[in-house]
Amino acid sequence: MSALWTVEALLAATRGRPLGTLPEEISGISIDSRSLNPGDAFFAIKGDRVDGHDFASAAMAAGAGLLVVAEEKLPALGRLAMPMIVVSDVLAALAAVGAAARARSTAKVIAVTGSAGKTTTKEALRAALSPSGKVHASDRSYNNHWGVPLSLARLPADADYAIFEIGMNHAGEIRSLVKMVRPHIAMVTLIAAAHLGHFKNLNEIADAKAEIFEGIEKGGHALINRDDERWKLLEKKAGQAGVEHIHGFGEHARAEYKIVGFKPTETGSEFTARMGGRDLAVTVGAPGRHMAQNAISVLGAAQLAGADVDKAVAALAGLRAEAGRGRIQRLKHPRGKFTLVDESYNANPASMGAAITLLAQMPVGTNGRRIAVLGDMLELGDHSQKLHAGLAEPLQEAGIDRVFLGGAEMATLRDKLRETMKVDYQPTVDALLPQVVSAARPGDVLMIKSSNGIGFARIVKALVEKFPPAGEGRAAAAGERGDR
């Protein structure tokens, strides 16, 4: 494996003190001894729950090339015969390495934020840009005060494209992170009631997301959802931040990167991308109108980054949703098959609405039902009861056959739905899980949707363990017999 950093460059970036006989180079950077690869530099970050210094021995056993540790922790590590770089603050040292990586990079840098769709859009960008050059992208949802510096520090010097996801819970968080990333293109996927408990209203959320424009490089681009109700606010904020080129994407008549003729298919969707004076036929290998919105934004970013757009279009056909973010699996029931849609990683009112719409569009087998299994949406503060109750109307309009609800906040929706729909409610995941598993029948489509902290991924795991997958990425065919 080629070197990511010379140790000389690491010492210069961190201004650290060498201890022991250091290697000449390191192959990667890790903050987790469980996923560390031999030759990595292990940065012993102190987090909210754990201190990386407590895992220094584990990192050494896993083959770390060196440790980056805090001066104040050195006495406790005195018996560890391991090359080290000693610094005053390990997280600050990691951020310094990230800044050095950005300074040496010649890649086109893209930053993605939004209330929903950040990770999916980031992964779609990775796929779409890969045919045009070497792509580096944030791992998983590494979008916070340690995830962004870590992703930057891992940026190879020879990358052609670099994609960074930037998230926030409070105002001011994106500002500091985007000034590290310094993107050439900054994207805002959507403004919705995520983390609303920390804000007065959606305008304040939009203001916080708009901080991403403040880090755009001179001559760079802002790419904004033209269908979003806060388009004008975001456009204004981008202009105030000095962004020279502002572009819109979506189905709006004035979108520069426009969706025309959206059509859902058995396994995804099809639409025409109208952009740059061309019409391109696009197939997206993951279902839902929201996935088409992600796809058109990706094609816009690809064009702005100078990538081959035709190759990007071809790559999107192979796009598949990730676990917890819309992954579809066909599961084998003793009497047939049913479809599971795993949306268990995240939830806010906008993404809930998109998931319910997707469920309504999915074909069921003979005697099959559309079943929504919904858990609490977190961090909505004083707005929580109103926003949970607000899901009743889309569920009723979608014609969902059965609803399972779990979590304290979902009690409000239970009360709202009781008179019009069959609802099963439990306050905990453990109580709800066996009911959902026993309810599954051949021909059904089950959609699991909640905030990650609720633990609905356990319901997904239980279903997959009891009913082995028959193959992923395929929805039930219209009219498919449940007893096949």
C-alpha positions in Angstrom: 0.0 0.0 0.0 1.3 3.5 -0.9 2.1 5.9 1.9 -0.6 8.4 2.8 1.9 10.6 4.8 5.6 10.8 5.5 6.2 11.0 9.2 8.3 14.1 8.5 5.1 15.8 7.0 3.1 14.6 10.0 5.5 16.1 12.4 5.5 19.4 10.5 1.7 19.5 10.4 1.1 18.6 14.1 4.2 20.4 15.5 4.5 17.3 17.6 7.5 15.9 19.5 8.8 12.5 18.2 9.3 9.8 20.8 11.1 6.5 20.0 12.1 5.4 16.5 9.5 6.5 14.1 8.8 4.9 10.8 9.5 6.9 7.6 5.8 6.9 6.5 2.3 5.8 7.5 -0.3 4.1 5.3 -3.4 5.5 6.9 -5.0 7.4 9.8 -7.2 5.8 12.4 -9.0 6.8 15.6 -10.5 3.4 16.2 -8.3 0.4 17.2 -11.0 -2.0 16.0 -10.8 -0.9 12.4 -7.1 0.1 12.3 -5.0 -1.3 9.5 -1.3 -2.3 10.0 0.9 0.8 9.4 -1.8 3.3 10.3 -1.1 6.3 12.6 -3.5 6.0 15.6 -4.7 9.3 16.9 -5.8 8.8 20.5 -8.7 11.3 20.5 -10.6 11.9 23.7 -14.3 11.8 22.9 -17.5 12.3 24.8 -17.7 8.7 25.9 -14.3 7.1 25.5 -10.7 8.2 25.5 -8.5 6.9 22.7 -5.5 6.7 25.1 -7.3 3.8 26.8 -6.9 1.8 23.6 -3.3 2.6 22.9 -2.3 -1.0 23.7 -5.0 -2.4 21.4 -3.8 -0.1 18.6 -0.3 -1.3 19.1 -1.5 -5.0 19.0 -3.4 -4.2 15.8 -0.2 -3.1 14.1 -0.3 0.7 14.3 2.8 2.3 12.8 2.8 5.0 15.5 0.6 6.7 18.1 -0.3 10.4 18.3 -0.9 11.1 22.0 -1.4 14.0 24.4 1.4 15.2 26.5 -0.7 15.0 29.7 -1.4 11.3 29.0 2.2 10.3 28.5 3.0 9.2 32.1 0.2 6.6 31.9 1.6 5.3 28.6 5.2 5.2 29.9 5.5 1.4 29.7 4.3 1.2 26.1 7.3 0.6 23.9 5.8 2.2 20.8 6.9 5.1 18.5 4.8 8.2 19.3 4.2 11.8 18.3 3.4 13.8 21.4 1.1 16.8 21.0 -0.7 19.1 23.4 -4.2 18.3 21.9 -4.8 15.2 19.7 -8.0 16.5 18.1 -6.3 19.8 17.2 -3.4 17.8 15.8 -5.8 15.8 13.6 -7.4 19.0 12.4 -3.9 20.4 11.6 -3.2 17.3 9.5 -6.5 17.8 7.7 -5.6 21.4 6.9 -2.2 20.2 5.6 -4.0 17.6 3.4 -6.3 20.2 2.0 -3.4 22.6 1.3 -1.5 20.0 -0.7 -4.5 18.7 -2.6 -5.2 19.5 -6.3 -8.6 17.7 -6.2 -11.9 19.3 -7.0 -13.5 19.5 -3.6 -17.3 19.1 -3.0 -19.0 19.6 0.3 -22.6 18.3 1.0 -25.0 19.4 3.7 -28.8 19.3 4.2 -31.5 18.1 6.5 -31.7 14.8 4.7 -29.9 12.9 2.0 -26.4 14.0 2.8 -24.8 10.5 3.0 -26.8 9.1 0.1 -25.8 12.1 -2.1 -22.2 11.7 -1.0 -22.2 8.0 -2.0 -23.9 8.8 -5.3 -21.2 11.4 -6.0 -18.5 8.8 -5.2 -20.1 6.4 -7.8 -20.7 9.1 -10.4 -17.3 10.6 -10.3 -15.3 7.4 -10.1 -15.3 6.8 -13.9 -13.6 10.2 -14.3 -10.8 9.9 -11.8 -9.6 9.0 -8.3 -12.2 9.8 -5.7 -11.8 10.3 -2.0 -15.0 10.6 0.1 -15.9 10.7 3.8 -16.3 7.3 5.4 -19.8 6.5 6.6 -21.5 9.6 8.2 -18.2 11.2 9.3 -19.6 14.7 9.2 -19.0 16.3 12.6 -16.2 18.0 14.6 -13.9 14.9 14.5 -15.3 13.2 11.4 -14.5 16.1 9.0 -10.9 16.5 10.1 -10.4 12.8 10.0 -11.8 12.6 6.4 -9.6 15.5 5.4 -6.5 13.9 7.0 -7.2 10.8 4.9 -7.3 12.7 1.6 -4.6 11.2 -0.7 -2.3 13.8 -2.4 -3.2 12.3 -5.8 -7.0 12.4 -5.6 -8.9 14.0 -8.5 -12.1 14.5 -6.6 -12.8 14.9 -2.8 -16.3 14.7 -1.3 -17.0 15.7 2.3 -20.3 15.5 4.2 -20.8 18.3 6.7 -23.5 18.0 9.4 -24.7 20.1 12.3 -26.9 20.1 15.4 -26.4 23.7 16.3 -25.8 27.0 14.6 -22.1 27.8 14.0 -20.9 24.2 13.6 -20.8 24.1 9.8 -18.9 27.4 9.6 -15.8 26.0 11.3 -15.9 22.7 9.4 -16.4 24.2 5.9 -13.5 26.6 6.4 -11.3 23.4 6.8 -12.8 21.8 3.7 -12.7 24.9 1.5 -14.9 23.4 -1.2 -15.1 24.4 -4.9 -18.7 23.2 -4.9 -21.1 23.3 -1.9 -24.4 21.5 -2.1 -27.5 21.8 0.1 -29.8 18.8 -0.4 -32.9 19.9 1.5 -34.1 22.0 4.4 -36.4 20.2 6.8 -37.3 19.8 10.5 -34.2 17.9 11.6 -32.7 19.0 14.9 -35.6 21.5 15.2 -35.3 21.2 19.0 -32.2 23.4 18.7 -33.8 26.0 16.5 -36.9 28.2 16.6 -38.0 27.4 13.0 -37.0 26.1 9.6 -35.5 29.5 8.6 -33.0 29.2 11.4 -32.1 25.7 10.2 -31.7 27.2 6.7 -29.4 29.9 8.1 -27.3 27.3 9.8 -27.0 25.1 6.7 -26.2 28.2 4.6 -22.9 28.5 6.6 -21.5 26.1 4.1 -21.4 28.9 1.5 -18.9 30.8 3.7 -16.1 28.3 2.9 -16.5 28.1 -0.8 -13.3 28.9 -2.7 -13.2 32.0 -4.9 -14.8 31.4 -8.2 -16.7 28.4 -6.7 -20.3 27.2 -6.9 -23.3 26.8 -4.7 -25.8 24.1 -5.7 -29.2 24.4 -4.1 -32.5 22.5 -4.2 -34.7 24.8 -6.4 -37.8 23.0 -5.2 -37.1 23.8 -1.5 -39.4 26.4 0.1 -36.2 28.1 1.4 -34.5 28.4 -2.0 -34.7 32.2 -2.0 -33.3 32.4 1.6 -30.4 30.1 0.7 -29.8 31.9 -2.6 -29.6 35.2 -0.7 -27.2 33.7 1.9 -24.9 32.3 -0.9 -24.8 35.8 -2.5 -24.0 37.4 0.8 -21.2 35.0 1.3 -19.6 36.1 -1.9 -20.4 33.0 -4.0 -20.0 33.9 -7.6 -22.0 31.1 -9.2 -25.4 29.9 -7.7 -27.2 27.0 -9.4 -30.6 25.3 -8.7 -31.6 21.7 -9.2 -34.9 19.9 -9.1 -38.2 19.8 -10.9 -38.8 23.6 -10.7 -39.2 25.2 -14.1 -36.3 27.5 -13.5 -33.9 24.8 -12.2 -30.6 24.8 -14.1 -30.3 21.1 -13.5 -33.8 19.9 -14.1 -35.8 16.7 -13.6 -38.3 16.1 -16.5 -40.7 13.2 -16.7 -40.0 11.4 -13.5 -41.3 7.8 -13.6 -41.0 5.2 -10.8 -39.9 1.7 -11.9 -39.8 -1.7 -10.3 -36.3 -1.2 -8.8 -35.7 2.5 -9.0 -36.8 5.4 -11.2 -36.3 7.0 -14.6 -36.2 10.6 -15.7 -34.8 13.1 -18.2 -32.0 15.3 -16.9 -32.2 18.7 -18.7 -28.9 20.4 -18.2 -26.3 22.3 -20.2 -28.5 22.4 -23.3 -28.8 18.6 -23.3 -31.4 16.0 -22.4 -30.0 12.9 -20.8 -32.0 9.8 -20.0 -31.2 8.8 -16.4 -32.0 5.5 -14.6 -31.5 5.5 -10.9 -31.0 2.1 -9.3 -32.7 3.1 -6.0 -36.4 3.9 -5.7 -38.1 7.2 -4.7 -38.5 10.7 -6.0 -36.1 11.8 -3.3 -33.5 9.6 -4.9 -34.1 11.3 -8.2 -33.6 14.6 -6.5 -30.2 13.4 -5.2 -29.3 12.1 -8.6 -29.9 15.4 -10.5 -27.9 17.3 -7.8 -25.0 14.8 -8.3 -25.1 15.3 -12.1 -25.0 19.0 -11.6 -22.0 18.7 -9.3 -20.3 16.3 -11.8 -20.7 18.9 -14.6 -19.4 21.7 -12.4 -16.4 19.6 -11.3 -15.5 18.9 -14.9 -16.2 15.2 -14.8 -17.6 13.1 -17.7 -21.4 13.5 -17.2 -22.3 10.7 -19.6 -20.2 8.3 -17.5 -21.8 9.7 -14.3 -25.3 9.0 -15.7 -24.3 5.4 -16.5 -22.9 5.0 -12.9 -26.2 6.1 -11.3 -28.0 3.1 -12.9 -25.9 0.9 -10.6 -26.6 3.0 -7.5 -28.1 1.0 -4.6 -29.4 2.3 -1.3 -27.4 1.5 1.8 -28.5 -0.3 4.9 -30.7 1.9 7.0 -31.1 4.4 4.1 -33.7 2.8 1.9 -32.1 -0.6 1.2 -34.6 -3.0 -0.3 -34.4 -6.8 0.4 -36.6 -9.7 -0.7 -37.1 -12.0 2.3 -38.1 -15.6 2.2 -41.2 -16.4 4.2 -42.1 -20.1 4.6 -45.1 -19.5 2.4 -43.6 -17.1 -0.1 -41.6 -13.9 -0.2 -42.1 -10.3 1.0 -40.2 -7.0 0.6 -38.4 -5.1 3.4 -37.5 -1.4 3.0 -34.8 -0.5 5.6 -35.0 3.2 6.4 -33.9 2.7 10.1 -31.0 5.1 10.1 -32.6 8.5 10.2 -35.9 10.3 10.3 -37.4 13.8 10.2 -40.8 14.9 8.9 -39.5 15.4 5.3 -37.8 12.1 5.0 -40.7 10.4 6.7 -43.0 11.9 4.0 -40.7 10.7 1.3 -40.6 7.2 2.7 -44.4 7.0 3.0 -44.7 8.1 -0.6 -42.3 5.5 -1.7 -44.2 2.8 0.3 -47.4 3.9 -1.4 -45.8 3.4 -4.8 -44.3 0.0 -4.2 -46.2 -2.9 -5.8 -47.4 -5.7 -3.5 -48.0 -9.4 -4.1 -51.3 -11.2 -4.1 -53.1 -10.4 -0.8 -50.0 -8.4 0.2 -50.2 -5.3 2.3 -48.2 -2.0 2.6 -47.1 -1.9 6.2 -45.4 1.2 7.8 -43.3 0.5 10.9 -42.5 4.0 12.3 -40.4 5.1 15.3 -39.7 8.4 17.0 -38.2 11.3 15.1 -35.7 12.8 17.6 -34.4 16.3 18.3 -37.7 18.1 17.4 -38.0 19.8 20.8 -41.3 21.6 21.5 -42.4 20.9 17.9 -42.3 17.1 18.4 -46.0 16.3 19.2 -47.3 18.5 16.3 -44.8 17.0 13.8 -45.5 13.4 14.8 -49.2 14.0 14.6 -48.7 15.6 11.2 -47.7 12.2 9.8 -51.3 11.0 10.0 -52.5 12.8 6.8 -49.7 11.4 4.5 -50.3 7.9 5.9 -54.0 8.2 5.3 -53.6 9.6 1.8 -51.1 6.9 0.9 -53.5 4.2 1.6 -51.2 2.3 4.0 -52.8 -0.9 5.1 -51.3 -1.3 8.6 -49.2 0.8 10.9 -46.8 -0.2 13.7 -45.6 2.6 15.9 -42.8 2.5 18.5 -41.4 5.1 21.0 -42.8 7.6 23.4 -43.2 10.4 20.8 -45.2 8.2 18.4 -48.0 7.9 21.0 -49.3 11.2 19.6 -49.6 9.7 16.1 -51.3 6.6 17.5 -54.0 8.8 19.0 -54.4 10.7 15.8 -54.8 7.5 13.7 -56.8 5.3 15.9 -60.2 6.1 14.4 -59.2 5.7 10.7 -56.4 3.0 10.6 -55.4 -0.2 12.2 -52.5 0.8 14.5 -50.3 -1.3 16.7 -48.3 0.7 19.3 -45.6 -0.1 21.8 -43.5 2.3 23.8 -40.3 0.4 23.3 -38.5 -1.4 20.4 -38.3 -4.6 22.4 -42.0 -4.7 22.8 -42.8 -3.8 19.2 -40.2 -6.1 17.6 -42.0 -9.5 18.0 -45.3 -8.0 16.8 -43.7 -6.8 13.6 -41.9 -10.1 12.9 -45.0 -12.2 13.5 -47.1 -9.9 11.3 -45.0 -10.3 8.1 -46.8 -12.3 5.3 -46.0 -13.3 1.7 -46.6 -10.4 -0.7 -46.2 -7.7 1.9 -44.0 -4.6 1.7 -42.7 -3.6 5.1 -41.0 -0.2 5.5 -39.0 0.4 8.7 -38.4 4.1 9.4 -37.1 5.9 12.5 -34.3 8.0 14.0 -31.2 5.9 14.5 -31.2 6.4 18.3 -34.5 4.6 18.6 -32.9 1.3 17.7 -35.3 0.2 14.9 -32.3 -1.4 13.2 -32.9 -4.3 15.6 -36.3 -4.9 14.0 -34.6 -5.0 10.6 -32.0 -7.5 11.9 -34.7 -9.7 13.5 -36.6 -9.9 10.2 -33.5 -10.7 8.2 -32.5 -13.4 10.7 -35.9 -15.1 10.7 -36.6 -14.7 7.0 -33.3 -15.2 5.0 -32.8 -12.7 2.1 -33.7 -14.0 -1.3 -31.6 -11.2 -3.0 -31.2 -7.5 -2.5 -32.1 -4.4 -4.5 -35.4 -5.7 -6.0 -38.9 -4.7 -5.1 -41.9 -7.1 -5.4 -43.1 -7.4 -9.0 -46.6 -6.1 -9.5 -49.0 -8.9 -9.2 -46.4 -11.4 -7.9 -48.0 -14.2 -6.1 -47.3 -14.4 -2.4 -47.3 -18.2 -2.3 -44.5 -18.6 -4.9 
